């Protein structure tokens, strides 16, 4: 996954969500292949924060990672994807 788009959100680093994911200071992104219903698609979730809250960027990163881990598998399941 290219993380140039996340560069503007501050220091992206990999996390274990989907096929590939990055968490930055002010956002996060996860992607995965979806092979449900015989179709092959690539699913992406992008989160961009409007405000730097909480103020501690390490806590924001933890919160964003938890959000991706909770949301992304459910989104993949809702789309009838075989993997998340």
N, C-alpha and C positions, 0 to 999 in steps of 0.2 A: 504494500500500500504506500502510495506517495503521501508524505505528510507535509508537503510544501504549503497546502491550504491551511493547515493547522499552525504553521510557523507564526502567523500573525496573532494567534491566540496564546502564544507563549510557551516555548520549550516542550514540544510534544515528546512523549516517551511511550513505548509499547506497554500494553496491558493484555492480559489473557481473556479476550472476549471475542466470540465469533471466529472468523478465519484470520482477521487482523484488526487491531484496534490501537488507538493512540489516545492518551489523555494529556491535555495541555493545561496551562494555568487558568484559562478562561473558556475551555470547551473540551469536547471529546468527539471521537468518531469511531464507529465500528462497522465492519463490512463482512459479508459472508456470501457464499454461493448458495442458491436455493434451487433444488432440483425437484420440488414437489409438483405433482400433477403432470409429470412428463416434460415440463418446461424448465429450462435452465435460465435463471436470472441471477443477478448480483444485487443484494439488498444492502443498503447503507443507512445508518442512523448518524445524524450530525447534531450535536448539542452546542449551542453558542450562548454564553452567559451575557446578559445585558449589564449586570452589575457584578463587581468583585465581592461576592458575599458567600461564605464568611471571608473576613479580611485575610486570614491565614491561607496562603496559596496551597500549602501541603494538605490542609483540611479540605479545601475545594477539590483538589485532585482525588482525594479519598472518596469524597461524596460523589463526584462525577463517575468514578470507577464503580461504585456501588449502584448508581443509577443505570449505567450501561449493563451491568451484570443482571439487574432485575428486569429491565425493559427489553433488551435485545432478544433474549431467547423467547419471550412471550410474543414479540412482534413476528419473529420467524415462525413460530407455531401458528399464529393467526393467519399467516400467509401460506400455510400448509407446506412449509419447507421441511426437508428431511434432516437438515443439520442446523445447529446453532452454536 
